[in-house]
Amino acid sequence: MTDDNNVVTCANQNCRVEVARLVHADGASFLQVGGLLLREAHGICIQCGTPFHWSVRDMLFEKLVGRLLKV
């Protein structure tokens, strides 16, 4: 989940701990975690154990599908 400030949070409704920040560059969104800019991230929330998966390809595909559904 992402808020208006580009903060990516845990998907668990009861947790919502900050996981990363979104950075937009060249039409794509990347995750910034500390000093790293990531195109993929897989792990678990350290607070609650909820699985976390994110990738540039998945986000681009999601945007494409959203555009197609609006047509």
C-alpha positions in Angstrom: 0.0 0.0 0.0 1.2 3.5 -0.8 0.0 6.8 0.7 0.1 10.4 -0.8 3.6 10.9 0.4 4.9 7.9 -1.5 5.3 5.8 1.6 4.9 2.1 1.1 3.4 0.4 4.1 2.8 -3.2 5.2 -0.4 -4.6 3.6 -1.7 -5.9 6.9 -4.5 -3.5 8.0 -3.5 -3.9 11.7 0.2 -3.1 11.1 0.8 -0.5 8.4 4.5 -0.1 9.3 6.6 1.8 6.8 8.4 -0.6 4.5 9.9 1.7 1.8 9.4 4.9 -0.3 8.4 5.1 -3.9 10.7 7.0 -6.3 9.4 7.8 -9.8 12.0 7.9 -12.6 11.6 7.5 -16.4 8.0 6.5 -16.2 8.6 3.7 -13.7 8.3 3.5 -9.9 11.1 2.1 -7.8 11.4 1.3 -4.1 13.9 3.2 -2.0 15.0 1.2 1.0 17.8 3.0 2.9 20.5 3.7 0.3 19.2 1.3 -2.3 16.9 1.8 -5.2 15.2 -1.5 -5.9 13.2 -2.8 -8.9 12.1 -5.9 -7.0 11.7 -6.7 -3.3 10.5 -9.8 -1.6 10.4 -10.5 2.2 8.3 -10.3 5.3 7.2 -7.4 7.5 9.5 -7.4 10.5 6.7 -6.1 12.7 3.9 -8.6 11.9 5.3 -11.3 9.5 3.0 -10.4 6.5 4.7 -11.4 3.2 5.8 -8.5 1.0 6.3 -8.7 -2.8 6.9 -5.8 -5.1 8.3 -5.5 -8.7 8.5 -2.8 -11.3 7.1 -5.3 -13.9 4.1 -6.0 -11.7 3.4 -2.3 -11.2 3.7 -1.5 -15.0 1.4 -4.5 -15.7 -1.1 -3.2 -13.1 -1.1 0.3 -14.7 -1.7 -1.3 -18.2 -4.6 -3.3 -17.0 -6.1 -0.3 -15.3 -5.9 1.7 -18.6 -7.5 -1.2 -20.5 -10.3 -1.4 -18.1 -11.1 2.3 -18.5 -11.5 2.0 -22.2 
